[in-house]
């Protein structure tokens, strides 16, 4: 029987994270109707022990795990390689530093086991940050309406084969998650109750660098694929809502605002990153 679920994990120098990612995945609740699942870890351009760390994780019954050691770097190329070998009717795209809650994979199977194009993600939760600035920034960020109520897809998103059929090869872009999300209308996107833990970048300069890269990804999609913007449903809080949040959490607001201001400042422009750099 072909797997119902194919989980694709692009991994570039993720030796410190891939073990926890896979262990959490393999601790998932049973899939519906005894369905099986496959995992494809696509190590791309790794110079660390990502491959060995992934291969060392014990694979439980009902799961299949393959590690693909790809010399070339680049997340988009890794996605293409993984999709070429995936056999499941449902595709899950998972970052190597994300840990899923046990119910999430089963909920994805239930939500996407249909003939209509559908997209789904879980409810994101931030992993505990080490640096004070990241903890404060993340605390405020988690109160934003899109994070609390939307279907963000950062770190993890899934779609069925009917949905994946909406485009051919992945375009060479920064924000593959946004491209995928906006390829579905709001009524086709499902936020699932089960959560996944997503790590926030550590430190002020790194927050600025990653935020700038995210902004560049949004601008790139707007310039190259403007028709997709019709599917955008992000609700941006108005001044009153921002003011109320600032009063409830002034330290979090100041941290968030400081990063937003620094993103536009030339003082914080560092070296140019490759398009697939995670930013750690």
C-alpha positions as CSV (number, residue, x, y, z in Angstrom):
1,X,0.0,0.0,0.0
2,X,1.3,3.4,-0.9
3,X,1.8,5.8,2.0
4,X,-1.1,8.2,2.5
5,X,1.4,10.8,4.0
6,X,4.7,11.9,2.6
7,X,6.7,14.3,4.9
8,X,9.4,16.2,3.1
9,X,12.2,17.7,5.4
10,X,14.8,19.9,3.6
11,X,17.8,20.1,5.9
12,X,20.9,22.3,5.5
13,X,23.3,21.8,8.4
14,X,20.6,20.9,10.9
15,X,22.6,18.3,12.9
16,X,21.5,19.9,16.1
17,X,17.8,19.8,15.3
18,X,17.0,16.9,12.9
19,X,17.0,14.3,15.7
20,X,14.4,16.1,17.8
21,X,12.4,16.9,14.6
22,X,12.2,13.2,13.6
23,X,11.7,11.9,17.1
24,X,8.7,14.2,17.5
25,X,7.3,13.1,14.1
26,X,7.7,9.4,14.9
27,X,5.9,9.9,18.2
28,X,2.7,11.0,16.3
29,X,-0.6,9.5,17.1
30,X,-1.7,6.6,14.8
31,X,-2.8,7.7,11.4
32,X,-6.5,7.1,10.4
33,X,-7.5,3.6,9.1
34,X,-4.0,2.2,9.6
35,X,-2.5,4.5,6.9
36,X,1.2,4.4,6.5
37,X,3.6,7.3,6.2
38,X,7.0,8.0,4.6
39,X,9.6,10.6,5.6
40,X,12.2,12.0,3.2
41,X,15.0,14.0,4.7
42,X,16.7,15.9,1.9
43,X,20.1,17.0,3.2
44,X,21.2,19.7,0.9
45,X,24.8,21.1,0.8
46,X,25.5,19.9,4.4
47,X,28.9,20.3,5.8
48,X,28.0,18.9,9.2
49,X,26.7,15.6,10.5
50,X,23.0,16.1,9.5
51,X,22.9,12.9,7.5
52,X,24.3,10.7,10.2
53,X,22.1,12.3,12.8
54,X,19.0,11.6,10.7
55,X,20.0,8.1,10.0
56,X,20.6,7.4,13.8
57,X,16.9,8.0,14.7
58,X,14.9,4.8,15.3
59,X,12.0,4.5,12.8
60,X,8.9,2.9,14.3
61,X,6.5,0.5,12.6
62,X,4.2,2.1,10.1
63,X,6.8,4.7,9.1
64,X,9.4,4.6,6.4
65,X,12.3,7.1,6.4
66,X,14.9,7.8,3.7
67,X,17.7,10.2,3.9
68,X,18.8,11.8,0.6
69,X,22.3,13.3,0.7
70,X,22.3,16.0,-1.9
71,X,25.5,17.8,-2.6
72,X,23.9,20.9,-3.9
73,X,22.6,23.5,-1.5
74,X,19.3,25.2,-1.8
75,X,15.9,24.6,-0.3
76,X,14.0,24.8,-3.6
77,X,16.2,22.1,-5.2
78,X,15.7,20.0,-2.1
79,X,11.9,20.3,-2.4
80,X,12.0,19.3,-6.1
81,X,14.2,16.2,-5.2
82,X,11.9,15.2,-2.4
83,X,8.7,15.5,-4.4
84,X,10.2,13.4,-7.2
85,X,10.5,10.5,-4.8
86,X,7.4,11.1,-2.6
87,X,4.5,8.7,-3.2
88,X,1.9,9.9,-0.7
89,X,-1.4,11.4,-1.6
90,X,-0.8,14.1,1.0
91,X,2.4,16.1,1.1
92,X,3.7,17.7,4.3
93,X,6.6,20.2,4.1
94,X,8.4,20.4,7.4
95,X,11.4,22.4,8.5
96,X,14.1,20.4,10.2
97,X,14.0,22.5,13.4
98,X,10.3,22.1,14.0
99,X,8.7,19.6,16.4
100,X,5.1,18.5,15.8
101,X,2.6,17.7,18.5
102,X,1.4,14.0,18.5
103,X,-2.1,14.7,17.0
104,X,-1.0,16.9,14.1
105,X,-0.2,14.3,11.4
106,X,-3.5,12.5,12.0
107,X,-5.4,15.8,11.8
108,X,-3.6,16.6,8.5
109,X,-4.7,13.3,7.1
110,X,-8.3,13.8,8.0
111,X,-8.3,17.4,6.7
112,X,-6.6,16.7,3.3
113,X,-8.0,13.3,2.4
114,X,-10.3,14.7,-0.2
115,X,-10.4,15.4,-4.0
116,X,-10.8,19.2,-3.8
117,X,-7.5,21.2,-3.5
118,X,-6.8,21.9,0.1
119,X,-3.9,23.4,2.2
120,X,-3.5,23.0,5.9
121,X,-1.2,23.9,8.8
122,X,-1.2,23.5,12.5
123,X,-1.3,26.1,15.3
124,X,2.3,27.5,15.7
125,X,3.9,27.8,19.1
126,X,7.3,29.4,19.8
127,X,10.0,27.3,21.4
128,X,11.5,29.0,24.5
129,X,14.1,31.5,23.4
130,X,17.4,31.9,25.2
131,X,18.0,35.6,24.6
132,X,15.9,38.2,26.3
133,X,15.2,40.2,23.1
134,X,13.9,37.2,21.3
135,X,11.7,36.2,24.2
136,X,10.2,39.7,24.3
137,X,9.9,40.0,20.6
138,X,8.3,36.6,20.3
139,X,5.9,37.3,23.2
140,X,4.4,40.3,21.3
141,X,4.6,38.6,17.9
142,X,2.4,35.7,19.2
143,X,-0.4,38.1,19.9
144,X,-0.7,39.3,16.3
145,X,-4.0,38.3,14.7
146,X,-2.5,36.3,11.8
147,X,-0.4,34.2,14.2
148,X,-3.4,33.6,16.5
149,X,-6.1,33.0,14.0
150,X,-4.7,32.6,10.5
151,X,-3.1,29.7,8.6
152,X,0.5,31.0,8.5
153,X,2.4,27.9,7.4
154,X,5.9,29.0,8.5
155,X,7.8,25.9,9.6
156,X,5.1,23.5,8.4
157,X,2.5,23.4,5.7
158,X,0.7,20.6,3.9
159,X,-1.5,20.0,0.8
160,X,-3.1,17.2,-1.0
161,X,-2.1,16.2,-4.6
162,X,-5.0,18.2,-6.1
163,X,-3.6,21.3,-4.4
164,X,0.0,20.6,-5.4
165,X,-1.2,20.3,-9.0
166,X,-1.7,24.0,-9.2
167,X,1.9,24.7,-10.2
168,X,4.6,22.6,-11.8
169,X,8.2,23.1,-10.5
170,X,8.8,25.3,-7.5
171,X,9.9,28.8,-8.6
172,X,13.3,29.9,-7.3
173,X,12.1,32.2,-4.6
174,X,12.9,33.1,-1.0
175,X,9.4,32.5,0.5
176,X,8.3,29.1,-0.6
177,X,5.8,28.9,2.3
178,X,4.1,32.2,1.3
179,X,4.0,31.1,-2.3
180,X,2.3,27.8,-1.3
181,X,-0.2,29.5,1.0
182,X,-1.2,32.1,-1.5
183,X,-1.8,29.5,-4.2
184,X,-4.9,28.6,-2.2
185,X,-7.9,30.8,-1.6
186,X,-8.7,31.6,2.1
187,X,-11.6,29.1,2.1
188,X,-9.2,26.3,0.9
189,X,-6.8,26.9,3.8
190,X,-7.4,25.0,7.1
191,X,-5.9,25.8,10.5
192,X,-5.8,22.7,12.6
193,X,-6.0,22.6,16.3
194,X,-2.9,20.6,17.0
195,X,0.3,22.6,17.4
196,X,3.8,22.5,16.3
197,X,6.8,24.2,18.0
198,X,8.8,26.6,15.9
199,X,12.0,28.2,17.0
200,X,12.5,32.0,16.9
201,X,15.9,33.3,15.8
202,X,18.1,34.4,18.7
203,X,19.4,37.9,19.2
204,X,18.6,41.4,17.9
205,X,20.8,41.4,14.8
206,X,19.6,38.0,13.7
207,X,16.0,39.0,14.2
208,X,16.6,42.0,12.0
209,X,18.4,40.0,9.4
210,X,15.7,37.3,9.2
211,X,12.9,39.9,9.2
212,X,14.6,41.7,6.4
213,X,14.8,38.5,4.4
214,X,11.1,37.8,5.1
215,X,10.2,41.2,3.8
216,X,12.3,40.6,0.7
217,X,10.5,37.3,0.1
218,X,7.1,39.0,0.3
219,X,8.2,41.7,-2.1
220,X,9.6,39.1,-4.5
221,X,6.2,37.3,-4.7
222,X,4.4,40.6,-5.1
223,X,6.6,41.5,-8.0
224,X,6.7,38.1,-9.8
225,X,3.3,36.7,-8.9
226,X,1.0,39.6,-8.3
227,X,-2.1,37.5,-9.0
228,X,-1.5,35.5,-5.9
229,X,-2.0,38.6,-3.7
230,X,-5.8,38.2,-4.3
231,X,-5.6,35.2,-1.9
232,X,-4.0,37.2,0.9
233,X,-6.1,37.5,4.1
234,X,-3.6,38.9,6.6
235,X,-5.4,41.3,9.0
236,X,-3.1,44.0,10.1
237,X,-4.0,45.5,13.5
238,X,-4.9,49.2,13.4
239,X,-3.4,51.9,15.7
240,X,-6.0,51.3,18.5
241,X,-5.3,47.5,18.6
242,X,-1.6,48.1,18.5
243,X,-1.9,50.6,21.3
244,X,-3.9,48.2,23.4
245,X,-1.3,45.5,23.0
246,X,1.5,47.9,23.8
247,X,-0.2,48.9,27.0
248,X,-0.5,45.2,28.0
249,X,3.1,44.4,27.1
250,X,5.2,47.5,26.7
251,X,8.5,45.6,26.8
252,X,7.4,43.2,24.1
253,X,6.1,46.1,22.0
254,X,9.3,48.0,22.3
255,X,11.3,45.0,21.2
256,X,9.1,44.3,18.3
257,X,9.1,47.9,17.2
258,X,12.9,48.2,17.6
259,X,13.4,45.3,15.2
260,X,10.8,46.7,12.7
261,X,12.6,50.1,12.7
262,X,16.1,48.5,12.4
263,X,15.0,46.5,9.4
264,X,14.7,49.7,7.4
265,X,18.0,51.1,8.7
266,X,21.2,50.8,6.7
267,X,23.2,50.5,9.9
268,X,22.1,46.9,10.3
269,X,22.8,45.7,6.7
270,X,25.4,42.9,7.0
271,X,26.8,40.4,4.6
272,X,24.6,39.1,1.8
273,X,23.0,35.7,2.7
274,X,22.4,32.9,0.3
275,X,18.7,32.4,-0.5
276,X,18.3,29.3,1.5
277,X,20.2,30.4,4.7
278,X,18.1,29.7,7.8
279,X,19.6,32.7,9.6
280,X,21.0,31.1,12.7
